[in-house]
Amino acid sequence: MDNNDKIKIDKDNIDNYYEIINTKIDDYFTKNVSATSLSKYFSKDYGLDKFIKRENLEDVVGIKRVIKDVVEDRMALDENVRTFEQFNNNSDQFKVSYDITQDIEKEVADIYRVSLGHIDSDKNKIKLKGVKNEQELYVFTKDNIRTVFINIAHNMFDVFTHELKLDYSPLEVKVDIDSDIIDKEKFINSFYNNINGKMELIEELLYVETGNEYKHKKLENSDLIIFEKE
């Protein structure tokens, strides 16, 4: 896009953009993350750029400053934002941290062609130390990853049923829907089937967890799933 076509934030539209960003952050994050995790997500360009692209705000000059200001306000109001509590600071809700066995450590050592002595593990977070190319990674078994996806699906259902309302505007009818009438198992299975295997979701969780980018490493002939720090 030509610079002349970009939208510049000024005193005439800045309030409108603050309102837009507040609304969009509500839509995407208030039911999923704590204010602290929200701040961590937007602390680097990775989170900012992804949000800006997703919301089609690339043509707005100065939008990053607005986003950062909104997030800082959310941090200040953290004690009053109860919906943020669903996703605590260590992502325990989704279980991205696991204890691993020495057999898994040995398999990681084989994959990276190092000795077991170079493996420094903190649960399933591993550092390859004392080697030419030191590497930091998260390792999961297939069962671990399946559990994470199941937990995401459960959280999606919780968010979906958090406030069930029907606003039938043609006749001005507003109805509260009883979540007990919904088949929970079928909905969770449906959510799970839609997200299972999407490793970019795990990458996103790890970013929220650590503030660092981790990318899925494709492996052949291994039951492990590994995410390497960028």
ABEGO torsion letter per residue (X at the ends): XBAAABBBBBAAAAAAAAAAAAAAAAAAAAAABBAAAAAAAAABAAAAAAAAAAAGAAABBGAAAAAAAAAAAAAAAAAABAAAAABBAAGAAAGABBBBBAAAAAAAAAAAGBBAAABBBBEABBBBBGBABBBBBBBBBAAAAAAAAAAAAAAAAAAAAABBBBBBAAAGBBBBBBAAABBAAAAAAAAAAAABGBAAAAAAAAAAAAGBBBBBBBBBGBABBBBBBX
